[in-house]
Amino acid sequence: MSGLPPSPLLALRGIGKSFLGVRVLDGVDLQVRPGDVHAVVGENGAGKSTLMKVVSGVYQPDEGTVEFAGAPRTFRSPREAQQAGIGIVYQELTLLPERTVAENVWLGHEPLRRGLVDRRAMLSHTAGLLASIGEGSLPPDTRVGRLGVAQQQVVEIVKALALDARLLIMDEPTAALADHEVDQLYALLRRLQEHGIGVLYVSHRLKEVFDLSGRITVLKDGRAVATLDTADTSADQLVRHMVGRELSNYYPDPAKPQELGPVRLTVRDGGNRKLRGIDLRLRAGEVLGVGGLQGSGRSALARALFGAAPFSTGQVTVDGAPVRLRSPRAAIRAGIAYVSEDRKGEGIVAEQSVLDNALLAGRAVRPGRVGRGARTARVRELLAAVELRAAGEDQEIRFLSGGNQQKVVLARWLALAPRILLFDEPTRGIDVGAKSAIHDLVRRLARDGAAVLMVSSELPELLGMSDRIIVMRDGRIAGELPAGATEEDVVALAVGTVGEAAG
């Protein structure tokens, strides 16, 4: 009958998987139909990554069946899954930057002519694939290393299409994208849907899940606890399935104005290659949010205050005393801590242990100020206080979830008892449960007298956490907004549709 929905492209039935006796997936059922975007959500450790690896052939299930295109399949490698028509686009892209778009797309299965790589055919086929998804303006002979992240993601998708992918798995695809690039990805996914390609979409960002998906499967402790029609689901319901509490309890109550203490940090006419005319004040007990578009100067402001890319003009004072923040070491000694947006690149040393990572910042403190033994004891207390989930302090940090890695970074800085904390995207790539724990910690630090500057590209987080918001545009502070501002207020300042506000 024509009124029946199409048969599933992918059907998982009773999927189970264990590692060293620990059950990671337990009886998971899931279906994706042609042209569907099916979101998979859940806290870190819920089983999302393992499930995607089962679908893509990295792991084989211990129990249950994988059906693809109507037939039971056992994928013994990612290559077998690719050959069957399953592509995967990881959060961390896997392209070769020194090769061209076409060379990356056809890597390992280049078209041949008389036993040699047919470069003309390779360029022509790549151009055709790019045009088919509305990306015909991207030259196939461009070196990938010259492309932005969004265009590199397009190349990853075209790599899958070159293998006739009918199902795409997308793992946190917007984690490194600017706001306008996210819109481009939305448009691209809709074009893929029009071609009948199914998408399994893994994301911590609830807005994307509601914008893009038709159905949502929630994983918790390895089980599929709910599969929901997106149109009939609210954010409150989704969060309740994921973590067992309402979205209204997602952000802690902000500090009241009368709880704010003296001015901890001032900047007067600060500037460098990316910033101009920066004037700001940050008080003890305050969470000052920093918003703006990607490239507006948000991260540059945090890096300047930490001495990583210091101000070359202007004056900075801490607790009323002038300071020269020419290096991170100088900032640390002035009582300033910095949590970078690039957790993997700048925040952790992946092959070192949890404890070694937590002790890293102590090396910048003057010798004799705090002994290693005392720092180690303090760090262990803090790791317990932030409820770190790890096999032990000797475990390599790369094996922890993103949320737990961030907790180690936080413990590292808190052990130094900083007076000023700079957070740049503190919850990027972290599940909603870990986000809530970090939000509570940030607010608790402010209540205890720390001054907090928090950069965030997530408007709900910016509005929910801040006592006051400054909005950056073109390296300047475009305006200031009080608590209670709306998303529209922030966006208007960020894009320049209103005049600059005082402050």
Summary of the structure (lengths in Angstrom):
residues: 503
radius of gyration: 24.4
end to end distance: 65.0
largest distance: 80.1
contacts: 1669
relative contact order: 0.10
helix: 36%
strand: 25%
